[in-house]
């Protein structure tokens, strides 16, 4: 039993103690209350017989008085009152005992019942004689009824006195028993309360004692005494779990201090390597500066070619070189920035222009833009990889005229929706899945690609929107084209930067 108690949780232990004590107190209280109620009922029943006889006497008097009233006045009201009184008294008479027994009280009740029945019959005859105007007959019967009334009343009075004397003796006996039971109840409740308090103190002491030992050990550890003896885990409740965790913490601190002593020796050797690392860092910084110079050299070279084409009157060549320069400049400067949708759309315009020069204008580009969304913030380089996929995996492999439709509109719940659709060869579900996780670029990386896979676009969109549902790719099948839909929050550039 003790083992099972130790396996309970702290809440279960406290609940068990509370329920056990309250059940004991409740059971004892119920038993005592039932005993008190039983004795109270017996005391209440002591004088019920006297009350019943008093009511019977009052009802008898009411019959006699209502009969006399009718004989004197002979009104309908007095007659109605007589019948009502007669009916009440007759019902009460039926409640008297009619059993043949040796008990004196029962015999007297039986006599009263029979005399009352005879009296009611005689009273009825008196009323009928009065109504029939038979003066001599109703006077004789009235006198007989009156004598019978006085005799019954005297008999009821005698029975009432006898019962009262008997009931008084019973009442005294029950009162003494009731007071004794009250004293017994107080003593019993006191004993139960003392036992309950003792149980609670003992059980709570067993629960709290491990916590006290844990407090003492915690103070020692706080005083940097990590070599103190570990506490035994005696229970499986929350205190036992905390004790085990505390022991493990002390062990971990000891191990940490040991590792710290060992690491201090190792740190000396690392000091020598730090100088070498600083040298490598300087080399990396130099290479970073060189990487910054190369794109600028490329932009300056392209700008020089554009100026030369303009001076020679080669307008198409100038436009082409200028678009190529703007495209690469955006890639380098905005690669990791939050930009506006307007800037992203300008990059698509440059990219489509370059493609049409390369492919002799075979790509027809149409766009439908909600103007109020142009200043919304979006991650840079999210549209160009999608358009690139439309060209490399859709339009380039088809015969005929290639088309790309770009649409920007308001979605549900204040959402910016961007749809990019082509009329290419379409794709099946497997390719769509590969595009979403970025593995398709790894398998078939185009030489003209910028190196940003669809998986990278999706990952950056999820980080930007803090949402998993950022892209939908639809295709009805072979030669049915493909549509990519992006879902972004509607927020301006300044708020996005914050």
VONU-89258 format. One record per residue (C-alpha): x, y, z; residue in one letter. Coordinates in pm, 1 decimal, always signed. Layout:
residues N
[[X, Y, Z], 'A']
...
END
This chain:
residues 498
[[+0.0, +0.0, +0.0], 'X']
[[+283.9, +238.2, +93.5], 'X']
[[+463.5, +159.0, -232.7], 'X']
[[+155.4, +235.4, -439.2], 'X']
[[+106.7, +560.4, -247.5], 'X']
[[+463.2, +667.9, -329.5], 'X']
[[+403.3, +600.4, -697.2], 'X']
[[+113.5, +847.9, -709.5], 'X']
[[+161.6, +1203.7, -831.0], 'X']
[[+168.3, +1487.9, -579.7], 'X']
[[-175.7, +1603.5, -689.6], 'X']
[[-314.4, +1250.8, -659.3], 'X']
[[-166.3, +1213.7, -309.4], 'X']
[[-314.7, +1540.4, -183.7], 'X']
[[-646.8, +1462.8, -347.7], 'X']
[[-651.6, +1113.3, -193.2], 'X']
[[-586.9, +1251.7, +155.3], 'X']
[[-856.2, +1516.5, +115.3], 'X']
[[-1112.3, +1270.1, -21.6], 'X']
[[-1035.7, +1004.7, +244.5], 'X']
[[-1069.3, +1245.4, +537.9], 'X']
[[-1384.0, +1405.8, +401.1], 'X']
[[-1543.8, +1068.9, +329.4], 'X']
[[-1484.1, +953.8, +687.4], 'X']
[[-1623.3, +1276.6, +833.1], 'X']
[[-1915.6, +1268.9, +589.9], 'X']
[[-2003.5, +906.0, +672.4], 'X']
[[-1992.8, +964.2, +1047.1], 'X']
[[-2195.3, +1284.7, +1014.4], 'X']
[[-2461.3, +1112.2, +802.5], 'X']
[[-2494.6, +828.2, +1054.3], 'X']
[[-2532.4, +1071.5, +1343.1], 'X']
[[-2782.7, +1287.0, +1154.2], 'X']
[[-2991.9, +982.2, +1067.1], 'X']
[[-2993.4, +880.2, +1435.4], 'X']
[[-3093.6, +1228.9, +1548.6], 'X']
[[-3368.7, +1247.5, +1286.9], 'X']
[[-3501.1, +907.6, +1394.1], 'X']
[[-3518.8, +1011.7, +1758.7], 'X']
[[-3670.8, +1348.3, +1667.7], 'X']
[[-3940.3, +1168.2, +1469.7], 'X']
[[-4015.7, +947.7, +1769.8], 'X']
[[-4045.5, +1254.3, +1995.4], 'X']
[[-4271.6, +1426.5, +1742.1], 'X']
[[-4496.7, +1120.2, +1731.0], 'X']
[[-4541.3, +1110.2, +2111.1], 'X']
[[-4828.0, +1357.1, +2127.9], 'X']
[[-4978.7, +1282.8, +1786.6], 'X']
[[-5247.7, +1067.7, +1955.2], 'X']
[[-5348.3, +1353.8, +2189.0], 'X']
[[-5363.1, +1599.3, +1899.3], 'X']
[[-5583.0, +1358.4, +1705.3], 'X']
[[-5822.3, +1314.4, +1999.1], 'X']
[[-5841.7, +1692.4, +2049.4], 'X']
[[-5927.9, +1737.8, +1682.6], 'X']
[[-6187.7, +1459.7, +1713.2], 'X']
[[-6345.5, +1634.1, +2015.1], 'X']
[[-6355.0, +1966.7, +1828.5], 'X']
[[-6517.4, +1800.8, +1527.4], 'X']
[[-6779.4, +1635.1, +1755.1], 'X']
[[-6860.4, +1970.4, +1912.8], 'X']
[[-6891.7, +2127.4, +1566.7], 'X']
[[-7152.7, +1862.6, +1470.4], 'X']
[[-7351.2, +1919.6, +1789.7], 'X']
[[-7339.9, +2299.1, +1755.8], 'X']
[[-7435.4, +2296.8, +1386.1], 'X']
[[-7729.7, +2063.3, +1463.4], 'X']
[[-7850.2, +2291.9, +1741.8], 'X']
[[-7810.4, +2595.6, +1516.2], 'X']
[[-8025.6, +2436.2, +1249.7], 'X']
[[-8294.9, +2327.4, +1494.0], 'X']
[[-8313.7, +2686.1, +1624.5], 'X']
[[-8302.3, +2873.5, +1293.3], 'X']
[[-8383.8, +2614.0, +1027.3], 'X']
[[-8189.9, +2806.5, +759.6], 'X']
[[-8019.5, +2662.9, +455.9], 'X']
[[-7682.4, +2798.5, +570.5], 'X']
[[-7705.6, +2624.7, +905.3], 'X']
[[-7812.2, +2301.6, +732.7], 'X']
[[-7516.1, +2324.2, +494.1], 'X']
[[-7282.1, +2385.3, +786.9], 'X']
[[-7425.4, +2078.8, +962.1], 'X']
[[-7364.1, +1849.6, +666.9], 'X']
[[-7010.3, +1981.4, +633.3], 'X']
[[-6935.4, +1922.2, +1002.5], 'X']
[[-7099.2, +1579.4, +991.0], 'X']
[[-6884.0, +1475.3, +692.5], 'X']
[[-6561.8, +1591.6, +859.7], 'X']
[[-6642.6, +1408.9, +1183.6], 'X']
[[-6744.0, +1092.8, +995.8], 'X']
[[-6408.4, +1088.2, +811.9], 'X']
[[-6220.0, +1129.7, +1139.5], 'X']
[[-6421.7, +851.0, +1302.5], 'X']
[[-6320.6, +616.2, +1018.3], 'X']
[[-5956.0, +672.7, +1124.0], 'X']
[[-6018.7, +524.4, +1468.8], 'X']
[[-5918.1, +164.5, +1535.4], 'X']
[[-6186.9, -101.2, +1491.1], 'X']
[[-5964.1, -396.5, +1585.3], 'X']
[[-6057.9, -632.5, +1866.7], 'X']
[[-5750.7, -626.9, +2091.4], 'X']
[[-5649.8, -648.9, +2457.7], 'X']
[[-5483.8, -307.1, +2452.0], 'X']
[[-5690.9, -66.7, +2663.4], 'X']
[[-5635.8, +234.6, +2435.1], 'X']
[[-5741.9, +39.9, +2124.9], 'X']
[[-6055.7, -86.3, +2298.6], 'X']
[[-6149.2, +266.9, +2398.4], 'X']
[[-6094.5, +389.4, +2041.7], 'X']
[[-6317.6, +108.4, +1915.1], 'X']
[[-6589.8, +207.1, +2160.9], 'X']
[[-6566.5, +574.4, +2059.2], 'X']
[[-6591.7, +475.8, +1695.0], 'X']
[[-6909.0, +270.4, +1741.2], 'X']
[[-7069.4, +530.4, +1967.1], 'X']
[[-6982.7, +801.5, +1712.8], 'X']
[[-7142.4, +605.6, +1431.3], 'X']
[[-7456.1, +564.4, +1645.1], 'X']
[[-7445.4, +936.0, +1734.2], 'X']
[[-7419.9, +1042.1, +1370.7], 'X']
[[-7717.1, +823.5, +1282.6], 'X']
[[-7919.4, +973.8, +1567.9], 'X']
[[-7825.1, +1329.3, +1467.6], 'X']
[[-7928.5, +1258.4, +1111.7], 'X']
[[-8267.7, +1135.6, +1229.1], 'X']
[[-8308.9, +1448.7, +1438.2], 'X']
[[-8245.2, +1671.0, +1138.2], 'X']
[[-8488.4, +1472.4, +924.0], 'X']
[[-8759.2, +1495.6, +1191.9], 'X']
[[-8708.8, +1871.2, +1211.3], 'X']
[[-8732.6, +1904.7, +834.9], 'X']
[[-9052.3, +1693.2, +844.7], 'X']
[[-9199.2, +1925.0, +1112.4], 'X']
[[-9242.5, +1632.6, +1355.3], 'X']
[[-9189.9, +1831.3, +1672.2], 'X']
[[-9228.2, +1553.0, +1925.9], 'X']
[[-8997.4, +1314.3, +1742.5], 'X']
[[-8713.9, +1559.9, +1677.6], 'X']
[[-8719.4, +1681.6, +2041.2], 'X']
[[-8681.9, +1329.1, +2174.7], 'X']
[[-8406.3, +1247.0, +1928.9], 'X']
[[-8234.8, +1578.6, +2000.5], 'X']
[[-8223.8, +1499.4, +2371.1], 'X']
[[-8090.6, +1148.9, +2300.3], 'X']
[[-7828.4, +1288.2, +2061.7], 'X']
[[-7723.7, +1544.1, +2322.3], 'X']
[[-7682.3, +1276.4, +2587.5], 'X']
[[-7483.4, +1063.3, +2339.4], 'X']
[[-7266.9, +1368.6, +2256.1], 'X']
[[-7187.4, +1430.1, +2623.3], 'X']
[[-7107.6, +1066.6, +2679.2], 'X']
[[-6875.0, +1045.4, +2374.2], 'X']
[[-6706.7, +1372.3, +2474.2], 'X']
[[-6648.4, +1241.0, +2824.9], 'X']
[[-6509.0, +916.9, +2683.1], 'X']
[[-6275.3, +1108.1, +2449.6], 'X']
[[-6161.9, +1322.8, +2741.9], 'X']
[[-6085.7, +1017.6, +2950.9], 'X']
[[-5893.9, +850.3, +2668.0], 'X']
[[-5703.3, +1172.5, +2605.3], 'X']
[[-5598.3, +1195.3, +2969.8], 'X']
[[-5483.6, +834.2, +2976.4], 'X']
[[-5281.2, +880.2, +2656.6], 'X']
[[-5131.5, +1206.6, +2783.9], 'X']
[[-5003.2, +1037.3, +3100.5], 'X']
[[-4854.6, +755.5, +2894.0], 'X']
[[-4704.6, +992.0, +2637.0], 'X']
[[-4549.9, +1208.5, +2906.7], 'X']
[[-4361.8, +910.2, +3038.7], 'X']
[[-4243.4, +821.3, +2683.8], 'X']
[[-4143.2, +1182.1, +2618.0], 'X']
[[-3928.8, +1193.7, +2931.4], 'X']
[[-3761.5, +868.3, +2835.4], 'X']
[[-3696.7, +987.4, +2477.1], 'X']
[[-3564.6, +1324.4, +2598.3], 'X']
[[-3306.7, +1152.3, +2817.7], 'X']
[[-3209.0, +922.7, +2528.9], 'X']
[[-3187.6, +1220.8, +2290.3], 'X']
[[-2954.2, +1413.8, +2522.2], 'X']
[[-2738.0, +1103.7, +2561.4], 'X']
[[-2723.1, +1063.8, +2183.3], 'X']
[[-2625.6, +1430.0, +2144.3], 'X']
[[-2335.2, +1380.3, +2384.1], 'X']
[[-2236.0, +1063.8, +2198.8], 'X']
[[-2244.8, +1253.9, +1867.3], 'X']
[[-2019.3, +1530.8, +1998.4], 'X']
[[-1768.6, +1278.9, +2136.5], 'X']
[[-1774.6, +1079.2, +1811.1], 'X']
[[-1720.8, +1385.8, +1591.2], 'X']
[[-1436.2, +1501.6, +1816.1], 'X']
[[-1263.8, +1162.9, +1790.9], 'X']
[[-1310.4, +1156.9, +1411.7], 'X']
[[-1172.0, +1511.8, +1379.8], 'X']
[[-864.3, +1426.2, +1590.4], 'X']
[[-798.6, +1108.3, +1390.5], 'X']
[[-847.2, +1298.6, +1061.2], 'X']
[[-601.2, +1570.0, +1166.8], 'X']
[[-349.0, +1303.7, +1271.4], 'X']
[[-383.2, +1128.8, +933.1], 'X']
[[-343.4, +1455.8, +742.1], 'X']
[[-37.7, +1558.5, +947.0], 'X']
[[+129.7, +1220.5, +901.9], 'X']
[[+64.2, +1187.9, +527.8], 'X']
[[+151.2, +1549.2, +445.6], 'X']
[[+466.8, +1510.0, +655.0], 'X']
[[+570.5, +1212.3, +438.9], 'X']
[[+504.9, +1423.3, +129.1], 'X']
[[+687.4, +1735.9, +249.8], 'X']
[[+992.3, +1573.6, +414.4], 'X']
[[+1170.9, +1503.3, +79.8], 'X']
[[+1110.0, +1867.0, -14.8], 'X']
[[+1275.3, +1983.4, +310.1], 'X']
[[+1580.2, +1765.5, +241.6], 'X']
[[+1593.2, +1904.6, -112.1], 'X']
[[+1587.7, +2260.4, +30.7], 'X']
[[+1884.4, +2184.9, +257.9], 'X']
[[+2084.4, +2038.6, -31.7], 'X']
[[+1994.4, +2332.9, -257.6], 'X']
[[+2134.5, +2573.0, +1.9], 'X']
[[+2457.8, +2373.2, +13.9], 'X']
[[+2489.5, +2381.1, -364.5], 'X']
[[+2415.9, +2754.9, -359.2], 'X']
[[+2712.9, +2782.3, -120.6], 'X']
[[+2931.4, +2618.6, -392.1], 'X']
[[+2950.4, +2284.4, -210.8], 'X']
[[+2917.5, +2058.9, -516.7], 'X']
[[+3061.5, +1754.2, -340.3], 'X']
[[+2755.4, +1706.8, -120.7], 'X']
[[+2593.9, +1364.2, -110.0], 'X']
[[+2311.2, +1311.8, -359.5], 'X']
[[+1957.7, +1275.6, -227.7], 'X']
[[+1778.5, +939.3, -253.0], 'X']
[[+1466.9, +941.0, -470.5], 'X']
[[+1196.0, +782.5, -255.5], 'X']
[[+883.3, +857.9, -459.3], 'X']
[[+771.3, +887.5, -820.1], 'X']
[[+568.3, +1205.9, -779.1], 'X']
[[+666.9, +1559.2, -883.7], 'X']
[[+897.3, +1596.6, -580.8], 'X']
[[+1072.2, +1274.5, -678.7], 'X']
[[+1111.4, +1401.7, -1034.4], 'X']
[[+1251.5, +1734.6, -908.6], 'X']
[[+1488.1, +1552.2, -672.3], 'X']
[[+1615.9, +1335.2, -957.2], 'X']
[[+1655.1, +1640.5, -1180.8], 'X']
[[+1840.9, +1824.2, -901.6], 'X']
[[+2077.2, +1529.1, -854.5], 'X']
[[+2140.5, +1525.5, -1227.3], 'X']
[[+2205.8, +1900.7, -1219.8], 'X']
[[+2465.3, +1856.3, -945.3], 'X']
[[+2631.2, +1578.6, -1146.2], 'X']
[[+2624.9, +1799.1, -1458.1], 'X']
[[+2784.5, +2086.7, -1265.4], 'X']
[[+3061.1, +1856.1, -1144.8], 'X']
[[+3120.0, +1733.7, -1498.9], 'X']
[[+3110.9, +2089.9, -1630.4], 'X']
[[+3373.1, +2203.3, -1381.3], 'X']
[[+3591.7, +1913.3, -1483.3], 'X']
[[+3550.8, +1995.0, -1850.5], 'X']
[[+3620.6, +2360.6, -1772.4], 'X']
[[+3953.5, +2269.6, -1613.0], 'X']
[[+4041.0, +2064.0, -1917.1], 'X']
[[+3931.7, +2335.7, -2158.6], 'X']
[[+4157.7, +2592.0, -1990.9], 'X']
[[+4454.3, +2380.9, -2090.8], 'X']
[[+4324.7, +2352.4, -2444.3], 'X']
[[+4262.1, +2727.0, -2461.9], 'X']
[[+4633.1, +2799.7, -2445.2], 'X']
[[+4691.3, +2604.0, -2763.3], 'X']
[[+4396.6, +2779.3, -2931.2], 'X']
[[+4553.4, +3118.4, -2861.0], 'X']
[[+4828.7, +3035.6, -3107.2], 'X']
[[+4577.7, +2941.2, -3375.1], 'X']
[[+4387.5, +3267.0, -3330.5], 'X']
[[+4663.8, +3466.5, -3496.5], 'X']
[[+4647.8, +3231.4, -3794.6], 'X']
[[+4268.8, +3276.7, -3812.8], 'X']
[[+4310.1, +3655.2, -3819.9], 'X']
[[+4541.5, +3616.3, -4116.4], 'X']
[[+4281.8, +3404.4, -4299.5], 'X']
[[+4014.7, +3664.9, -4221.4], 'X']
[[+4220.0, +3938.2, -4381.1], 'X']
[[+4257.8, +3723.0, -4693.3], 'X']
[[+3880.5, +3666.9, -4703.3], 'X']
[[+3817.5, +4040.5, -4672.2], 'X']
[[+4053.0, +4106.9, -4962.4], 'X']
[[+3873.6, +3852.3, -5179.3], 'X']
[[+3539.3, +4011.9, -5087.8], 'X']
[[+3666.1, +4351.9, -5207.2], 'X']
[[+3782.3, +4193.5, -5530.3], 'X']
[[+3436.2, +4036.2, -5577.5], 'X']
[[+3284.2, +4383.5, -5534.3], 'X']
[[+3509.4, +4525.0, -5806.6], 'X']
[[+3418.5, +4265.9, -6075.8], 'X']
[[+3042.3, +4350.0, -6106.4], 'X']
[[+3117.3, +4720.3, -6119.5], 'X']
[[+3369.0, +4654.6, -6392.6], 'X']
[[+3095.2, +4462.2, -6579.5], 'X']
[[+2842.2, +4748.0, -6537.9], 'X']
[[+3094.3, +5009.9, -6650.0], 'X']
[[+3184.0, +4797.2, -6953.2], 'X']
[[+2816.0, +4752.5, -7049.2], 'X']
[[+2750.4, +5124.9, -7003.8], 'X']
[[+3046.5, +5205.3, -7225.1], 'X']
[[+2908.2, +4967.7, -7492.1], 'X']
[[+2563.2, +5130.3, -7464.4], 'X']
[[+2714.3, +5478.9, -7508.8], 'X']
[[+2914.0, +5359.7, -7807.8], 'X']
[[+2600.7, +5208.3, -7967.4], 'X']
[[+2410.5, +5534.6, -7908.4], 'X']
[[+2691.9, +5737.1, -8068.9], 'X']
[[+2685.7, +5506.8, -8373.6], 'X']
[[+2305.2, +5529.6, -8401.2], 'X']
[[+2244.3, +5161.9, -8316.3], 'X']
[[+1926.8, +5220.6, -8110.6], 'X']
[[+1828.1, +4855.3, -8075.3], 'X']
[[+2176.8, +4762.0, -7965.9], 'X']
[[+2171.8, +5048.4, -7714.9], 'X']
[[+1837.1, +4936.1, -7573.8], 'X']
[[+1956.2, +4577.1, -7548.1], 'X']
[[+2281.6, +4663.9, -7370.6], 'X']
[[+2098.7, +4905.6, -7139.5], 'X']
[[+1841.8, +4638.2, -7043.2], 'X']
[[+2119.8, +4383.6, -6982.9], 'X']
[[+2304.3, +4633.1, -6759.5], 'X']
[[+1988.2, +4715.1, -6562.4], 'X']
[[+1908.3, +4344.6, -6524.1], 'X']
[[+2252.1, +4254.8, -6380.7], 'X']
[[+2263.9, +4565.3, -6166.3], 'X']
[[+1931.6, +4463.9, -6003.7], 'X']
[[+2058.9, +4110.4, -5945.7], 'X']
[[+2367.7, +4233.0, -5764.9], 'X']
[[+2221.6, +4525.4, -5570.8], 'X']
[[+1883.6, +4379.1, -5476.5], 'X']
[[+1972.6, +4015.0, -5430.5], 'X']
[[+1900.9, +4014.2, -5058.2], 'X']
[[+1674.0, +4321.5, -5019.4], 'X']
[[+1305.3, +4381.0, -4968.9], 'X']
[[+1190.2, +4571.0, -5277.5], 'X']
[[+864.9, +4708.4, -5415.9], 'X']
[[+648.0, +4519.1, -5658.9], 'X']
[[+712.8, +4797.9, -5909.3], 'X']
[[+1087.8, +4721.2, -5909.2], 'X']
[[+1024.0, +4347.8, -5952.3], 'X']
[[+795.1, +4414.3, -6249.2], 'X']
[[+1058.5, +4644.0, -6408.6], 'X']
[[+1309.0, +4357.5, -6378.2], 'X']
[[+1063.1, +4128.6, -6561.5], 'X']
[[+1029.7, +4388.9, -6836.4], 'X']
[[+1411.1, +4392.6, -6879.0], 'X']
[[+1425.8, +4014.1, -6872.4], 'X']
[[+1149.1, +3968.2, -7134.4], 'X']
[[+1319.2, +4227.7, -7355.3], 'X']
[[+1651.4, +4038.5, -7337.4], 'X']
[[+1476.7, +3707.1, -7413.3], 'X']
[[+1295.9, +3848.7, -7714.3], 'X']
[[+1627.5, +3976.6, -7855.1], 'X']
[[+1774.4, +3630.5, -7802.7], 'X']
[[+1473.5, +3444.3, -7946.2], 'X']
[[+1375.1, +3692.5, -8217.8], 'X']
[[+1060.4, +3817.4, -8043.0], 'X']
[[+893.5, +3476.2, -8002.2], 'X']
[[+772.4, +3551.8, -7647.6], 'X']
[[+458.7, +3766.4, -7614.6], 'X']
[[+424.3, +3919.7, -7270.8], 'X']
[[+99.4, +4067.1, -7134.4], 'X']
[[+35.6, +4204.7, -6786.6], 'X']
[[-264.0, +4324.4, -6589.1], 'X']
[[-166.2, +4516.4, -6277.5], 'X']
[[-370.7, +4676.9, -5999.3], 'X']
[[-194.3, +5013.7, -5972.1], 'X']
[[-258.4, +5048.6, -5596.2], 'X']
[[-43.2, +4739.5, -5532.8], 'X']
[[+275.1, +4860.7, -5709.9], 'X']
[[+428.3, +5001.0, -5388.4], 'X']
[[+372.3, +4682.4, -5188.1], 'X']
[[+681.7, +4521.6, -5038.4], 'X']
[[+801.0, +4187.0, -5176.9], 'X']
[[+1124.3, +3987.7, -5151.5], 'X']
[[+1361.9, +4059.7, -5440.4], 'X']
[[+1414.7, +3808.9, -5722.5], 'X']
[[+1091.1, +3610.9, -5674.7], 'X']
[[+923.6, +3676.4, -6011.9], 'X']
[[+1221.8, +3640.2, -6249.9], 'X']
[[+1295.5, +3273.8, -6154.3], 'X']
[[+927.8, +3189.4, -6217.6], 'X']
[[+928.3, +3360.1, -6560.1], 'X']
[[+1256.5, +3182.9, -6632.9], 'X']
[[+1089.9, +2849.1, -6557.4], 'X']
[[+802.0, +2941.8, -6788.7], 'X']
[[+1053.3, +2995.0, -7070.2], 'X']
[[+1298.8, +2709.6, -7004.0], 'X']
[[+1044.8, +2437.4, -6913.7], 'X']
[[+736.3, +2548.8, -7099.6], 'X']
[[+770.6, +2782.3, -7397.5], 'X']
[[+1117.7, +2681.8, -7521.8], 'X']
[[+1011.8, +2317.7, -7570.9], 'X']
[[+692.4, +2399.0, -7760.8], 'X']
[[+637.8, +2481.9, -8125.7], 'X']
[[+461.8, +2803.5, -8212.6], 'X']
[[+418.6, +3134.4, -8042.1], 'X']
[[+494.2, +3152.3, -7671.3], 'X']
[[+284.9, +3369.1, -7438.9], 'X']
[[+323.7, +3479.2, -7079.8], 'X']
[[+45.6, +3651.0, -6881.7], 'X']
[[+125.1, +3826.6, -6553.5], 'X']
[[-161.3, +3947.2, -6334.5], 'X']
[[-150.2, +4129.1, -6000.1], 'X']
[[-471.3, +4168.1, -5800.4], 'X']
[[-626.8, +4175.3, -5452.7], 'X']
[[-703.2, +3838.5, -5297.5], 'X']
[[-909.2, +3739.2, -4995.6], 'X']
[[-831.7, +3875.4, -4647.4], 'X']
[[-611.9, +4163.1, -4771.4], 'X']
[[-379.4, +3941.4, -4975.1], 'X']
[[-157.3, +4039.7, -5269.6], 'X']
[[-196.8, +3774.5, -5541.3], 'X']
[[+47.4, +3744.3, -5833.3], 'X']
[[-39.7, +3505.5, -6117.6], 'X']
[[+219.1, +3409.1, -6386.2], 'X']
[[+74.5, +3187.9, -6660.6], 'X']
[[+217.3, +3052.7, -6986.6], 'X']
[[+84.9, +2854.1, -7281.3], 'X']
[[+375.7, +2609.0, -7280.9], 'X']
[[+386.9, +2231.8, -7277.2], 'X']
[[+255.7, +2213.6, -6918.3], 'X']
[[+381.7, +1970.9, -6656.5], 'X']
[[+271.0, +1671.7, -6459.3], 'X']
[[+234.1, +1643.8, -6081.7], 'X']
[[+582.3, +1496.2, -6034.6], 'X']
[[+754.4, +1791.4, -6202.7], 'X']
[[+537.7, +2035.6, -6005.1], 'X']
[[+651.1, +1871.5, -5682.3], 'X']
[[+1016.9, +1890.5, -5791.2], 'X']
[[+980.1, +2257.7, -5876.3], 'X']
[[+835.5, +2326.7, -5531.0], 'X']
[[+1125.2, +2162.0, -5347.3], 'X']
[[+1394.5, +2291.3, -5587.3], 'X']
[[+1524.5, +1955.6, -5712.6], 'X']
[[+1420.8, +2016.0, -6073.7], 'X']
[[+1683.4, +2287.9, -6120.7], 'X']
[[+1945.3, +2060.9, -5976.1], 'X']
[[+1863.2, +1791.3, -6229.8], 'X']
[[+1831.8, +2016.9, -6536.5], 'X']
[[+2011.3, +2344.7, -6466.0], 'X']
[[+1986.8, +2565.1, -6772.5], 'X']
[[+2295.5, +2747.9, -6885.6], 'X']
[[+2097.8, +3072.2, -6899.2], 'X']
[[+1961.7, +3035.5, -6546.2], 'X']
[[+2041.4, +3277.8, -6268.4], 'X']
[[+2090.3, +2987.2, -6029.0], 'X']
[[+1786.6, +3062.9, -5809.4], 'X']
[[+1566.8, +2752.7, -5783.5], 'X']
[[+1194.8, +2753.8, -5720.4], 'X']
[[+1263.2, +2594.8, -5380.2], 'X']
[[+1470.2, +2900.6, -5289.6], 'X']
[[+1186.3, +3132.4, -5395.3], 'X']
[[+934.7, +2935.2, -5189.2], 'X']
[[+1162.8, +2931.9, -4883.0], 'X']
[[+1214.7, +3310.1, -4897.5], 'X']
[[+843.0, +3368.2, -4942.6], 'X']
[[+767.7, +3158.4, -4635.3], 'X']
[[+1017.2, +3356.8, -4430.2], 'X']
[[+875.8, +3685.8, -4559.2], 'X']
[[+507.8, +3598.9, -4504.8], 'X']
[[+550.6, +3373.5, -4197.4], 'X']
[[+305.1, +3141.6, -4370.1], 'X']
[[+332.4, +2796.7, -4528.0], 'X']
[[+73.0, +2850.6, -4802.3], 'X']
[[+262.9, +3089.8, -5032.3], 'X']
[[+252.0, +2930.9, -5377.6], 'X']
[[+19.2, +2729.1, -5597.4], 'X']
[[+129.7, +2562.0, -5925.1], 'X']
[[-144.8, +2450.7, -6162.8], 'X']
[[-128.1, +2265.7, -6492.0], 'X']
[[-410.9, +2084.7, -6668.9], 'X']
[[-171.6, +1851.2, -6848.1], 'X']
[[+30.9, +1820.3, -7163.6], 'X']
[[+28.9, +2132.1, -7386.6], 'X']
[[-216.6, +2303.3, -7148.8], 'X']
[[+27.7, +2557.5, -7005.0], 'X']
[[+120.0, +2624.0, -6643.1], 'X']
[[+9.9, +2884.5, -6388.8], 'X']
[[+206.9, +2983.1, -6078.7], 'X']
[[+19.0, +3185.9, -5814.2], 'X']
[[+191.6, +3365.7, -5525.7], 'X']
[[+18.9, +3484.9, -5206.0], 'X']
[[+177.7, +3772.6, -5010.7], 'X']
[[+53.1, +4015.9, -4745.9], 'X']
[[-35.5, +4368.2, -4857.0], 'X']
[[+221.3, +4593.5, -4683.9], 'X']
[[+432.4, +4884.6, -4800.4], 'X']
[[+810.4, +4885.9, -4827.9], 'X']
[[+873.3, +5098.4, -4515.4], 'X']
[[+662.8, +4869.1, -4293.1], 'X']
[[+828.6, +4559.4, -4437.0], 'X']
[[+1176.9, +4698.7, -4360.9], 'X']
[[+1076.6, +4751.2, -3998.9], 'X']
END
